[in-house]
Amino acid sequence: MSLEFLLGSFYLRSNTYRGPDGELSAALRYLNLRYSMPDDNGKALLTDIGTEELAHLEMVATMVHQLMKGATIEELKEAGMDRHYAQRGFDLFLNDAMGNPWTAAYIGAVGDPIADISENMAAEQKARAVYENLIDLSTDPAVIDPLVWLREREVVHFEMFRQLYDRYKNMNLQ
C-alpha cells in the first residue's frame, strides 16, 4: 500500500463524501428542495439529481474502502490518519477535511426557486473543482478514472440546473 493511496483516501472521503460541497450535502439539499419547486419539472429534476448524488456517495465510499483495504497501522500513521483510526477504525465518519462534523447548515435553502437553483449551480461547480483538485493529487488511473466520471456528472448537473434556472426566469419566478 502506498502513501498516495492513503492520502488519496483521506482527501477523497473528507472532501467528496461529507464536506460542505460533498455528495451527501448535495443529495440531501436536492431531495429536500424538490418540495418547494413550483412545477413537476423542477420536482422531477431535483429528485433525479438528488438520487444520483446518493449513488455518487456510494461510489466514493467504495473507492475509499478499496484504497484503505489492507492498510497497516504504520501506513496510517505515516499518512496522518492515526487519530481518525484511533476513534473510528476504518469506518467513514461525517466530518470534512478540517475535522468539522457534517451539519445541516451545509444545506442552503431559502424557499425561492431562483435563489435555490442558483445555489445548486454553485454547489455543482464547487464539487467539480474539488474533483479536479483530487484528480491533480493522484497518479493512479484506478482512482483518476472514476473521479473524472464523477467530475463530468457535476458538469452535466450544472447544465441541467442552468436550464431549469432559465425556465423559471422565463416564468418570471422572482
TIFITOR-645441 format. One record per residue: x, y, z of N, C-alpha, C in turn. Coordinates in pm, whole numbers, plus 50000, padded with zeros to 5 digits. Atoms other than C-alpha are relative to their C-alpha. Last residue first. Layout:
// residues N
XYZXYZXYZ;...
***
This chain:
// residues 174
498944992349935461475361349108499635003850138;499995004149859459525334648925501135007050071;500034988449911459015353348597499834996050147;501335000449940458245321448401499795011650097;500954996950106461255329448183498574999550050;499864985650027463375330348499499015004349893;500704992749894461985296248593500135015149982;501445002850010462955280848260499245008350104;500514992050113466385297348269498504998349984;499924985949960467035282748616499435009049890;501154997949911465835248648498499955014550047;501215000450082468275250248207498755002250085;500034987550076471075260948439498765000749913;500494989549912470205232348675499945013549928;501425002949975470585207348393499385010650090;500744996350120473865223648290498504997550016;500004985450010475245221948643499165004449880;500994994949904474155185648667499935015349995;501345002850054476055177248348498935005550094;500174990850113479215194348479498604998349940;500244986849940478885175848810499775010449891;501404999849956478485143448613499665013450066;500844997450117481775151148438498515000350037;499844985950038483585153648769499095003649884;500774992349903482175120048877500075014949969;501415002550027483495104048557499135008350094;500314992850124486895120448604498524998349966;500084985849965486975108248963499675008549878;501324997049943486105073248844499855014550043;501105002650094489105073648607498615002250062;500294988750088491575090548844498764997549914;500614989349922491485064649120499555011349908;501155006249933492135033448911499295010050092;501175000150088494355055248688498754993850064;500505013550023496725061348983498755000349912;499325005150120498675093948966499494986249962;499815014450020496535113449211500784997049873;499225006149893496635148649354500364985449973;498634994650002495535165649030500894993350104;499365005850119492475142949013501455004549993;499675013849965491625153349369500674992849884;498874999749907491835190049272500424985950039;498804996450077489625184148968501235000450090;499585011850076487115165749188501245003049917;499415009449904487055195349428500474987449928;498664995149964486515219549137500694990550098;499135002050116483585199249003501435004150034;499715014350004482045198249351500934996749883;499055002849892482345236049373500384985350002;498704994650042480725239949030501064997550108;499475009050104477875216749131501375004849952;499575012449935477325236249452500614990349899;498724997349932477235269249260500544987350066;498984998650105474555255449028501375002650063;499695013350053472585243349330501065000649891;499165006849901472805277549495500404986149951;498684993550011471445293449177500994993650097;499365006150118468635267549184501365006549977;499605013649968467835278449541500674993149881;498854999849909467865315549458500504985850029;498874994050072465605311049154501255000050089;499455009050102463275286549332501225005749926;500134992450124462865308649642500644991649889;501375000850046462275287849954499715008249876;500764988349954465515299450119498564999849952;501324999650061467685268450104499235011850058;500564986750016471365263350177498664999249930;501095000050096472265228850302499385013949997;499435000850135475695229450466498925001349893;499734986250043473965241450786500645000349861;501094995850089472635205750810500195014449953;501094992749938476005197250959498955003649896;501034996250096478835173350886498865006750074;501065009750027481435173751161499005005249897;501314994949959484445196551122498934989649970;500475006649880487715177251102498655004850050;499494992549885489395200950856499574993750132;498545001349997488945176050568500635007650117;499294995450119485225173850644501514998950019;499324987449975483455152450900500795003849876;500504988050067480855125250862500675012750052;500694991649902482775094150955499705013249936;500144986250044483865065750734499255007650109;501324994950035484805034650924500095014349948;500074997650145488365021450906498655005549957;499555011750074488905024851281500005003349852;500985005350094486795054051404500414987049932;501384997849961488465068751715499004992549912;500165002249856492035056251695498545001150042;500045014349973491835053351316499744997250148;501275005150053490965090051279499864985250034;501064995049911493815099551509498634995249953;500025007849876496225076951318498905004750096;501375004549975495365091650979499874992450131;500644990549910498505112650936498564996350034;500944991750076499555092850626499285010250089;499224992550099502615078950805499125009649920;499244989649929500435068851099500755008849902;500964990149954498025050450870500695011450074;500394992150116500915033250698498995010750038;498874991450036502345022051032499655008949882;499984989049903498935009051143501135009649965;499455003449870498794988250826499945012250092;499064990249945496484994350533500474995450138;498675005449977494944962550392501015009850056;499945014349974491864978750244501464995450013;499585002549862492105016550270500244985250030;498714993749974492035024149899500544996550138;498985006950079489274998849830501395005850026;499825013549946487145012150114501114992749926;499274998549874487705047949999500264986250060;498614996650032486695038849643500845001150128;499365012150054483555021349769501475002749968;499795009149886482595051449983500704987249954;498904994649920483125074549685500304990750117;498765001650077480945052949462501215004750080;499645014249996478235050649728501304997449924;499555002449862478165088549766500464985450014;498624994849995477935091349388500604997750138;499165010150068474855068849401501465004449999;499875011149905473345092549659500844988749939;498974996049903474135121249418500174989250108;498695002850059472155102449152501125003950096;499825014549995469105102649379501354996249941;499775003849860469435140049431500244985250015;498624996449967469825145149055500314996450144;499045007750078466665125748975501445003150039;500075013949956464565140149257501044991649928;499345000749870465745175449180499964985950058;498564998050020464835170948814500754998950132;499425012150061461435155948895501515001349983;500045010849900460495184049134500674987449946;498984997349899461645210448886500064989150105;498705000650068459595195648602501145002050100;499555013950001456635189348833501354998349932;500635008750098456235226348899500604986050004;501354995850039456825253849157499314990949897;499984996250141459765237049331498585002749952;500344985850016459475237749710500075004749855;501354997249951459255200149759499605014649982;501005003850101462275193749537498585003550044;500464988550077464455213549776498904996549901;500864991349919464695184750022499425011649920;501195007849965465975158849773499055008050089;500885001350116468325184649624498714992550035;500484986950045469915195549951498964998249889;501024995449905470115160050088499435013549959;501165008950005471905147049779498895005150092;500744997650124474195177349757498744991449996;500664987049993475235175450121499175002749876;501075000949901475945138250098499235013250008;501145007050056477885142349772498844999050100;499945014350027480285167949906498684994249953;500215001150144480445205749884500004985449955;501094991050037480005211450258499684999249851;499744985849978482145180750327498835008749955;500804993749894480845145450361500275014650025;500995008249932481925121950087499115008350090;501125003250087483665144649841498914992250070;500534989250083486025163350067498764996149921;500244987549928486905141150359499275010149915;501125001649907486455107350190499695013250071;501225004150068488535116249888498844999350097;500584988450066491125135550084498684996649932;500334989749902491795106950325499315011949933;501185004649928491645080150056499545010650099;501144998950092494055099149839498724996250068;500324985750007496405102650135498815002549909;500574995849873496185065350194499655014850001;501315006049980496615055649832499365005150129;500954993150090499445080549783498594994450019;500454988049930501215066350090498985007549915;499174988050010501405033649907499405011450081;500854988350000500005000050000500905012350000;
***
